[in-house]
Amino acid sequence: MTEAALRIEGLCKSFGSLVATDDLHLDIAPGEIHAIIGPNGAGKTTLIAQLSGELRSDRGRVSFAGRDITSMSMPARSALGLARSFQVTSIFQDFSALDNVALAVQAQAGHSFHFWRPAQKDPRLQDPAREALARIGLGDRGDVPAANLSHGEQRQLEIAMALATRPSLLLLDEPMAGMGRDESRHMVDLLQGLKGDHTIVLIEHDMDAVFALADRITVLVYGRAIATGAPAQIRADRAVRAAYLGTESSTDIGDA
Amino acid sequence: MNRQQIWISLITLTLFAVVPPLTVLFDQPFYLDMFARIMILAIAAVSLDLILGHGGMVSFGHAVYMGIGAYAVGILSYYGIDNGFIQFPLAMLASALIGLIFGAMSLRTSGVYFIMITLAFAQMLFFLAISLEEFGGDDGMSAARSEFAGLIDMYDGVQFYYLIFACLALVLYLLHRLVLSRFGMVIRASRSNEKRMHAIGYPTYRYKLAAFTIAGTICGLAGALFANLNEFVSPDVMHWTHSGEIMVMVIMGGIGTLIGPVLGASAFLLLEEYLPEWMEMVMTNGGEHWAIVMGPILIAIVLFGRGGIHALFASRGKIGVKQND
């Protein structure tokens, strides 16, 4: 058995009396797409925030590729190869799509205390950025200000930025949020294409996408993992059906 | 900075460059002094634009760095050190240091707290200056103009003017490069979305602190020139209203454009000079109430002229989207 890409041990987080993450233990295997599902308020986004370093955990330990990253800052985790996308699109609205990605490339290209040469004419930033845009299907949209991209394109740009930091692990917080059917299908293909190169922790409400993509699924309810297993296992799991899939119509478990 | 901004910069600088011959031609030395003052405040405003316009750091105590630059010259001159080659670097070094210290603490906060804490630090130094009896307290102190080993005669109005002009042009050029560099991209993007910056791996604090320090340093240069211009230094230089005026110049001219604040400084100081005269013509004692007109002008610019004076010259439709040329 290889070492876990990401190991979560006894992770806790509460906001006042609200327990968002409750003694969570989880191993993410290298190369897998591990989906985390659960009803609204299950603590999925809180978990992503804890894993990415945005939120400090109350207790527990997170290790990434064997290193304890529990008390590391967001930038430090990113430098180790842990990237995230945001549930609510978080891009540089007033920069072009290409510059958004170029900034992500620059982040991994050493320090940025370079004051003289124009960054936008630097092929060491521009070329990999163009590549990442092309890979994500935005190859011809590079010069468009990010604010003017369609919602679906902005979601793609989110992923392109995460990818441009050359991460080994991607934390994707609802990449399909607010997408139409075609856009979602496109995103599923895209994530399928990333499989193997990256370990992916995927939070998603689109159950078709989750069952199409995930190697394993963890079901989170009130901050607790009530089940972890292969998609077929999860479908069959009694506790999960009771807590979550009980309605049978698995597709209407959508976020508001 | 796009091509338009470069053109506006070149035209503005050309206009500044032809002021001395014109003042000699028309025998109006007063204007030489006037435009020297404008350019000095323009340097201060441009330095504020670096952190305010590009970095999104609303520093409400920026005049304090002018004060430090000015006092550095004044105090050195008091102790008989008139050499500009010593005064100017020390003035800038002192402002850089204070900028580094104030920035290091202020940048731990953000939003309204950042505005308030920068203001508080500035007020602290303002009252410190008032309490320095040795250096004139709130009456201020006189300062001889710097000596540059006979290379530049600061008492020659035209030479002094062109020294200021050279400083302004150099500052504009350096900051133009800086804004487009990797460093510039980082501070502009931090203004746009700091959380995202953290997520893609930037420890933004150190970059913002560097920008804050650079802005302080340049503003210190403006202060050193200001002390020379007035041959006098007083705590008024760092009064919070002065910080406010510099901020108004930036907003009036167009934040995040570098050349905009130069236009803003020009407009502000020219209005401040001539508005009272014009109002005196319209009504008796109108000059005393010039602020009644100045206020609405500022409000109108903020409300209707988003992008400031700069936007009047730059083509429409591109405002609001950062030009990345």
Boltz contact constraints between the chains, C-beta under 6 A:
constraints:
  - contact:
      token1: [A, 74]
      token2: [B, 198]
      max_distance: 6.0
  - contact:
      token1: [A, 74]
      token2: [B, 199]
      max_distance: 6.0
  - contact:
      token1: [A, 75]
      token2: [B, 198]
      max_distance: 6.0
  - contact:
      token1: [A, 75]
      token2: [B, 201]
      max_distance: 6.0
  - contact:
      token1: [A, 75]
      token2: [B, 202]
      max_distance: 6.0
  - contact:
      token1: [A, 75]
      token2: [B, 203]
      max_distance: 6.0
  - contact:
      token1: [A, 78]
      token2: [B, 201]
      max_distance: 6.0
  - contact:
      token1: [A, 79]
      token2: [B, 201]
      max_distance: 6.0
  - contact:
      token1: [A, 84]
      token2: [B, 199]
      max_distance: 6.0
  - contact:
      token1: [A, 90]
      token2: [B, 196]
      max_distance: 6.0
  - contact:
      token1: [A, 92]
      token2: [B, 189]
      max_distance: 6.0
  - contact:
      token1: [A, 92]
      token2: [B, 192]
      max_distance: 6.0
  - contact:
      token1: [A, 92]
      token2: [B, 193]
      max_distance: 6.0
  - contact:
      token1: [A, 94]
      token2: [B, 192]
      max_distance: 6.0
  - contact:
      token1: [A, 94]
      token2: [B, 321]
      max_distance: 6.0
  - contact:
      token1: [A, 94]
      token2: [B, 322]
      max_distance: 6.0
  - contact:
      token1: [A, 96]
      token2: [B, 324]
      max_distance: 6.0
  - contact:
      token1: [A, 99]
      token2: [B, 324]
      max_distance: 6.0
  - contact:
      token1: [A, 103]
      token2: [B, 189]
      max_distance: 6.0
  - contact:
      token1: [A, 104]
      token2: [B, 200]
      max_distance: 6.0
  - contact:
      token1: [A, 106]
      token2: [B, 182]
      max_distance: 6.0
  - contact:
      token1: [A, 107]
      token2: [B, 200]
      max_distance: 6.0
  - contact:
      token1: [A, 107]
      token2: [B, 201]
      max_distance: 6.0
  - contact:
      token1: [A, 107]
      token2: [B, 202]
      max_distance: 6.0
  - contact:
      token1: [A, 112]
      token2: [B, 182]
      max_distance: 6.0
  - contact:
      token1: [A, 112]
      token2: [B, 183]
      max_distance: 6.0
  - contact:
      token1: [A, 112]
      token2: [B, 186]
      max_distance: 6.0
  - contact:
      token1: [A, 113]
      token2: [B, 183]
      max_distance: 6.0
  - contact:
      token1: [A, 114]
      token2: [B, 181]
      max_distance: 6.0
  - contact:
      token1: [A, 114]
      token2: [B, 182]
      max_distance: 6.0
  - contact:
      token1: [A, 114]
      token2: [B, 183]
      max_distance: 6.0
  - contact:
      token1: [A, 115]
      token2: [B, 178]
      max_distance: 6.0
  - contact:
      token1: [A, 115]
      token2: [B, 181]
      max_distance: 6.0
  - contact:
      token1: [A, 115]
      token2: [B, 183]
      max_distance: 6.0
  - contact:
      token1: [A, 116]
      token2: [B, 177]
      max_distance: 6.0
  - contact:
      token1: [A, 116]
      token2: [B, 181]
      max_distance: 6.0
  - contact:
      token1: [A, 118]
      token2: [B, 180]
      max_distance: 6.0
  - contact:
      token1: [A, 119]
      token2: [B, 181]
      max_distance: 6.0
  - contact:
      token1: [A, 119]
      token2: [B, 182]
      max_distance: 6.0
  - contact:
      token1: [A, 119]
      token2: [B, 185]
      max_distance: 6.0
  - contact:
      token1: [A, 120]
      token2: [B, 324]
      max_distance: 6.0
  - contact:
      token1: [A, 145]
      token2: [B, 321]
      max_distance: 6.0
  - contact:
      token1: [A, 165]
      token2: [B, 200]
      max_distance: 6.0
  - contact:
      token1: [A, 165]
      token2: [B, 201]
      max_distance: 6.0
